[in-house]
Amino acid sequence: MKLAQVFRLSMAHPGDLSELDRLIVDGTVRAADIVAIIGKTEGNGGVNDFTRGYFTQTLMTLLSQHLNRPPAQLIREIPCVLSGGTEGVMSPHYSVFCSREAKPALRSARSALAIGTAFSEPVPAEEVGRRAHVESVANAVRKAIANAAIERLDDVHFVQVKCPCVTVARAAAAIAMDKQPLTSDPNKSMAFARAAGALGVALALGEIGPSDFTDASLLSDFFIQSPRASISSGVEVESNEVVVLGNSPNWAGSLHIAHRPMIDALDIGAVVDVLADLDIAAKPQVSAGDAARIRSVLVKCEPDRRGKIRGHRHTMLDDTDINAQRHIRGAVAGLVAGVIGDGRIFVSGGAEHQGPDGGGLIAVIAEQ
């Protein structure tokens, strides 16, 4: 039986791993127990957001020093999923997920937080955003669920996937080999990759079947969605990296995870309800004592493509000065942080097929 630990750490800049280094040095965290990282860096969240790669490179160098293993090996074993853009009240931070053998005294019949990870094979540029990509993600998610020893799919609450996208260089290389990418536009490729990731999660969790979608469904049929999928895309990865979070009686400890779909960017009720699922009250803000129980807050959001929220027009999609994803990240972060009372929340935009159209999801890990 295993025990999950989650440490939410702040950073002064995208390469600042000093808090994690300090925890490893003082023995609070064992480097060998680190199985995944999910975090927010202060970049733009776009194709050229190199803060994600900077953080990952620094992390693997740090872990290499403590584990005496090459960074090139660690980067293929430890998913490091980063979302760029800390607009508004969001604070740059990262959550460190650890897994270790549980002491006999911690064993109980109650379910506890379970963590599973997996990597797919590299995704060729011509497969990004197509059925082959969906199936690649689905297979990796199934492996991560097995790795987490989660026996019931209903006990999976949050699936984080980082998918590769097609850069101009990758598109050109594929075309030179007579293989046609879905798009040569990196920004569109990121959206198609997120869509493929979401459908892959839905397929792995049994939320859809193999015949429920075609290539044309991606970024088109938004009735197909997974309320447990959180997908990011970037140039810094070539494979699908998966982190599955759920609850399982095969794990020990006092951590638990709950999730709720968010119907839109104003769904404060979902925030209150997911906290209530963890016996945390928001009246209207979480108390300092209960806030100390919270280990991680994970949110996906999306500007409503219909141009309205609850019947009233929004201008996020028409703004040529500020990208719509930066608008929505800042808005939803303010909503959630106002309830939680803490800006260290993971709010990621680009929620295509991830929760209700125009909405998203929220998951919270807390001490029971």
Sequence and secondary structure as in RCSB ss.txt:
>XXXX:A:sequence
MKLAQVFRLSMAHPGDLSELDRLIVDGTVRAADIVAIIGKTEGNGGVNDFTRGYFTQTLMTLLSQHLNRPPAQLI
REIPCVLSGGTEGVMSPHYSVFCSREAKPALRSARSALAIGTAFSEPVPAEEVGRRAHVESVANAVRKAIANAAI
ERLDDVHFVQVKCPCVTVARAAAAIAMDKQPLTSDPNKSMAFARAAGALGVALALGEIGPSDFTDASLLSDFFIQ
SPRASISSGVEVESNEVVVLGNSPNWAGSLHIAHRPMIDALDIGAVVDVLADLDIAAKPQVSAGDAARIRSVLVK
CEPDRRGKIRGHRHTMLDDTDINAQRHIRGAVAGLVAGVIGDGRIFVSGGAEHQGPDGGGLIAVIAEQ
>XXXX:A:secstr
 EEEEEEEEE SSTT  HHHHHHHHTTSS GGGEEEEEEEESS SSTT THHHHHHHHHHHHHHHHHTS HHHHT
TTS EEEEE   TT   EEEEEEEEE  GGG  SS EEEEEEEE     GGGTTSHHHHHHHHHHHHHHHHHTT 
  GGGEEEEEEEEE   HHHHHHHHHTT   S S HHHHHHHHHHHHHHHHHHHTTSS GGG  GGGTTT TT  
BTTEEEEEETT SS EEEEEEEETTEESSEEEEEEEESSTT HHHHHHHHHHTT  BSSSB HHHHTTEEEEEEE
    TTSEETTEE  GGG SSS HHHHHHHHHHHHHHHHHT S  EEE   TTBSSTT EEEEEEEE 
